Amino acid sequence: MDQSLPTSDELFLKSMYKRLHEEPLEASKPEDRELYEPVYQCLADADDPEADPVYHLERHIKFKDVESIQFFSGFKGSGKTTELLRLKQRLSQAGYIVLYANALDYINPSGILDIIDLLLSIASALGDKLSDPAVLGKDLQLPSFGDRMENFFRSIKVEAGLNLPIPWMSLKVEMKDSPSFRQRLQTALASHINVLKEEVNRFVQDCVKAVDQHQQAMGAGNRSIVFLFDSLEQIRGGASTESLVQESVEKVFTNHLSKLKFPYLHMVYTVPPWLKFVASTVGSMVVLPSVRQWGADAARTPYIPGQDALRRFLQRRFTEDGCKRLFGSNYQSAMQPLIDHCGGHFRDLLRLAGQAMLATRSLPIPARVIEHAIQKVRSDFLPILVSDAEWLKRIADTRAADPRSPEDRIRLIRFLDGHMVLYLRNGQEWYDVHPLIREEVAAIVKRNPG
Amino acid sequence: MPQSSPDPEVLLAERYGTAAEEEWHQVRRMLELREGFGLLILLVPDGDAAALCYGALAQRLSGQRVLDWSMLGPENLYELPDRLVKLRIGQNQGGVFVAGAVPHSHPEQPAWDKAWRFAVARLNERRDVLRSQIAGPVILCGAPWLGPLIREEAPDLWSVRAIVARIANEQHSTAAGSQSSAQASAKIFDELVYPRGDSIWRFVRPSSILRPIAVYGDILTPAVLREVASGLDPDLALIKAAPLRVDTSPESREELAMLLLRAAYGFALKRDAKETDRLASEVWALAHNSPHGHQLQCQGLALKAWAALLKKRPGDALDNARRAVAFDAEGIPANAEWEHGLRLGYNVLWIAASILGRTQESDAAFKAHSKRERSSAEYAKVAIETQRVAALGAHRQGDFAAAVRHLEIALTLQVREGASPQDRAQTLGMLARCCLDAKQLSEAESYARRALLLCEAAPDTQEAKLAHGLIHGLLGNVLFALYRYRECLDHAEQACTLLEASKAEWPTQSQERLEAAVCLLVLGSYQEAAERLAKLMDAEVANDTSPQRLVTVAEMFHSALLLSAPPARAIAMLTDVEQRLAACGAPEELRAKIQTRLGHTKRVGWLMPLLRPFSRLSGWLFRKGIYRG
C-alpha cells in the first residue's frame, strides 16, 4: 500500500471508505441498522408529515383490510429500496406476510414492457417467494404456476412456431432473454389477456388459500400478504430506445391498471418517477423527493431540518469519532460544503465524501481537498449543452419544470434521473437545479446569449 | 540481459503531467481502500494512454490477475456484456480492464460510439449480476466522450461508479480542461495550419484526420493491419514459436516464420515499433531459404517500414517500403499474404514520401495504394483532407505547383466519392488561389468560375455564403490582374454583399470593399470611389482597425479626393488620420507617409482641379491597355 498516511490512519480510512456502502440497507440486519439514519422519519417529525414514505405506505395497507395497490417511486440513490425494506420489516412486525421480489429477475430492463410480461412475472415471483422456506417454512403446499401455464397454453390456440407449451422454466428464461420470443408470445396472447388475467387471479387465490391453511395448521391466525415488487423503475431502455420503452411502461400502468390488482394481495410496485407526470390515473403514488435543504424562495433560504438530517446521516455513517478524525474537531462545519453540494441525494453525498477520502494525503481532510472533491464530482455532470443549460436555467429561475412537449418531458425525466434537476416538496411540489451545476449552468447561458 | 521496463506510473506522470498524476493517485487510493466490486471509469486520450494505464494497474495489483480486454476493434465490444457476466473474480483475485480509447477525430469513432452504447446499455441491465460475481475492480477505459455516453446509456451503472479518472495531456489542456489529448493536438494543429482571417483555406479541416501527417509525424494505423492483426495475440504466437527455434528442418523454419510474422503483425497493430522491427527482421532473414520467400520478404520489409515510421525515421521507412513494393513489379500474381505486404508497403511509402516532400513518389504510391484499398466514405474523406492539408502546407512554403497537384488529387477523389457541390467549390477555390499566386491567371480564372457555378448549387447557409463570397473575391483578384476592371468590380461587389451576409471577419470584408473602390478609381468613377472610401474609412475606425490598414485606405481615399473634390477635403481627411495615428502611437514610418501626403497636398493641391483632365486621360489610356506605366 502507498504509505503516505501513517498505518493507523490508513486502516482507519479504509474502514471509513468501507462504510460508504452504497447498497440498500436492510433494517433487519444489525450491521445495516448501525448505518441507517431515519432521515425521512426525522423530517416528518420535524414539520413535514408527508416526508416519511413508509408511514404512508403502511397506513394505506392497514386501512385497506383485504387488498390494495400502491406505487412507490424516487430517484436513483434516494433510498427507495432501503425504505421498502424498512416497510417490509415494519409490516412483518405488525403480523403481515411480506414478500419482496426484484422485477429484474424476471423482466428484461431494456425491452418493451407488456402487461403479459408483467402478469406472468408477478405470478411467477409470487410462487417463488412463497416457496422460499425462510418465509413460511418447508411445509407450505403451493400450487404450481408452471403447470397452470402449461395447461393454459394448451387450451388456447397459439402459433405453431412458439412451440408452446414448453416447460415453464424454459419459458421464463426465454421471456427474459429472448426479445423475439417475448414479442411473439405477446402477439400470440394479445387476444387472451383477460383469460390470462383470470388464470393468474386463480393462481393467486390458490396461493392465498394454501397460506391460510398453513397458518391454521400452525395455530396462527390468518395473515394478509403484502407483495413488494421492486425495480420496475429500472425498465427504461437505452438512450436510443427510451421513448419506446417509456411509452410501453406508461401504457401498462394506465391502460391495464386494473389488471395489476390481485385478489387478497397488498401490492406495492416501485415505478419510474416520471409516471406521475404522465399518468394521473395511476392513483396512490408515493414519490420520494430529494431531501430539501432550502426553500423555494428566490434566496433559497436554508431549511435547517433538512441540513441537520443530512449532517446526522453522515455522522451515523462515519460515527461521531470517525467524523472528528476525518474532518477535524470542528467537523460539522468542515463537512458542510459536502452537504451543501449534494442536492439532498444520499448517494451524491456519499460520493462527495468518498472522493475527498481518495484525494486526501492527510487526516483530517483539508478544506482544499474537500473543495477539489466537489469540483471533481461536478465534472461528472459535464459537459452541458447550451440548449440544456438554457432549459436548466429556466427551472432554476422559476422552480418549475412545466414540460412543453414530449421531447421536453423526456429531457426532464433524464435530468431528474441524472440528478441534474431535483424534485422537492414542502406541501407543494417544486423543482430546482442541482447545486453542483447551478453556477456552471448560469455561466454557460451567460456566455451564449440568445 | 533484458532492460527493466520503466515504471508505468512514472511514465504516466512524465507523459501527461501533474494533473494526470493526481488523477492516478486517486485511482490508486480507490484500489487500496475499496473491498469488493468497484467500477472505475478511466478517460484517456488514446490507446497508448490506455495501455500505459493498464500497465500501471497491473503493477499496482501485482500478484493478482488483471485481465487485459483491450478492444482491437469496435466489433469486440458487442461481445463484452456476455463475456463479463460469465466472469467470476473473488476478493483480492484481480479485476478486468476493458479498453477502447478512440479519440473523437478518429474516422471510426462513430462505429466505436455505437458499439460502446450497445455494450454499456447491456451492462446496465446486468449491474447487480456484475456486482455479485466480480469482487474486484472493473475498469472501463475510453476516450473522454465515453464519460457522457455511459451517463446517458447506462444511468444505473453510472450511479454506482466508484470514480471517474481523467488522464489528459497537461500541456494541451485548455482552461475548461475537458478536451482529450487528441482533440487538443488537433486544435493546436488547426491553429498552426488554419490561416488567420477568412480565406479559402479555412475550409481545410485537418482535425478530420486522426493525426495530421507531416506535422506531428503520427500516422493513421493502416487498415490492412487492422484486418490482419485484430484478434491476434502476439505473445501467444511467440510462445508457440519458441520451441521451433531449435528445429532446423525446413518445415519448422517455415512455420517459425509464419508465427513470427503473426506476432509482428500483432505488435505492429499495437504500434510497438521495437518488437515489430525485431520480428520483421527475423522473418526477413528466414525468408531467404523459404519456398514462400517473396511473400515473407515483402511482408517483412513492409513491417520494418511501418516500424521505422513509428520511430519517426521516414528515410528508413521510405527505403524499406520501396523494397517491399518492388515485389509488385515482378509480375508475379500476389496471394492474400503477399497482398497484405504490398498494401502495407504502399501505404507507408505514400506517407514517408509525403513527409520527405517527395511529392511525385507520394502521389504514385497513393494511387497504387488506393487501387488496393477498399473505398469507404470515411477513408475517402480522410484521403481528401490529407491532400488538402498537404496542399496548404505546400502553399505556405511557396510551392504552388505542388499545392495544385495535391488539390487536383483531392478534387478527383471528391468527384469519385460524390462530394457535395460546396466541398468541390471549396477545393476549386483553393486551386484558383494557388494558380493566382503562381501567376497562372487563365487557369486561376477557370477554376474560380467552375467554383462559382458549384456555389449556385450549394445550400443557403452562412458557411456556403462565406465560400461563395471568398470565391467571388478570388475571381475579382484574377480579373484585376488581367486588367478587366469592370468585371472585377462586379465580382468585388458580389463578394462584399456575400461576405457581409455571412458575417465574415472585418479584414476580409474590408479588403473586398477596398478592391471595389480601387476598381471604381481605375474606371474613372472618382466621386463614387471617394464616397465608398469615405464609408470604408468610417467602418475601419469603427472596427478599430490597425494603423497600417488605416493608412492604406487613407492613401487610396486621398487619391480619390484629389480627383473628385476640393483639395481642402483631402487635407482635412489626412489631418484627421494623422491625429488618429498620433493618438494610437502608430509607428513613425506610417505617420511619415501621411505627413508627406499632407505636405504635398497643402503645397500643390490647389493644382489638382487643373490636372484632373490629364489624370482622367491617363486613366483611360490605362484601362485601354495603351499605357500601363
Contacts between the chains, C-beta under 8 A, distances in Angstrom:
chain1	res1	chain2	res2	distance
A	1	B	32	5.2
A	2	B	28	6.1
A	2	B	29	7.4
A	2	B	32	6.5
A	10	B	32	7.9
A	13	B	33	6.4
A	14	B	32	7.4
A	14	B	33	5.1
A	17	B	33	4.0
A	17	B	34	6.6
A	18	B	33	7.8
A	18	B	35	6.0
A	22	B	160	6.1
A	76	B	155	6.8
A	76	B	156	7.0
A	76	B	159	4.5
A	77	B	159	5.9
A	102	B	128	7.8
A	104	B	125	7.4
A	104	B	128	7.2
A	108	B	125	6.9
A	109	B	124	7.6
A	109	B	125	4.7
A	110	B	121	6.3
A	110	B	122	7.4
A	110	B	124	7.9
A	110	B	125	5.4
A	234	B	156	6.1
A	236	B	155	7.8
A	237	B	121	8.0
A	238	B	117	6.5
A	238	B	121	3.7
A	238	B	124	7.7
A	238	B	153	5.0
A	238	B	154	8.0
A	239	B	117	7.0
A	239	B	121	7.8
A	239	B	152	4.7
A	239	B	153	5.1
A	240	B	117	7.1
A	347	B	159	6.3
A	354	B	162	7.5
A	355	B	26	7.7
A	355	B	163	7.3
A	357	B	29	7.6
A	357	B	33	6.9
A	358	B	26	4.4
A	358	B	29	4.4
A	358	B	30	5.5
A	358	B	33	7.1
A	358	B	163	6.5
A	359	B	22	7.7
A	359	B	25	7.6
A	359	B	26	5.6
A	359	B	29	7.5
A	376	B	164	7.9
A	379	B	164	7.6
A	379	B	166	7.5
A	379	B	178	7.4
A	380	B	147	7.3
A	380	B	151	7.5
A	380	B	161	7.9
A	380	B	164	5.4
A	382	B	178	6.4
A	383	B	148	6.8
A	383	B	178	6.2
A	414	B	152	7.7
A	417	B	155	5.5
A	418	B	151	6.5
A	418	B	155	6.3
A	418	B	158	8.0
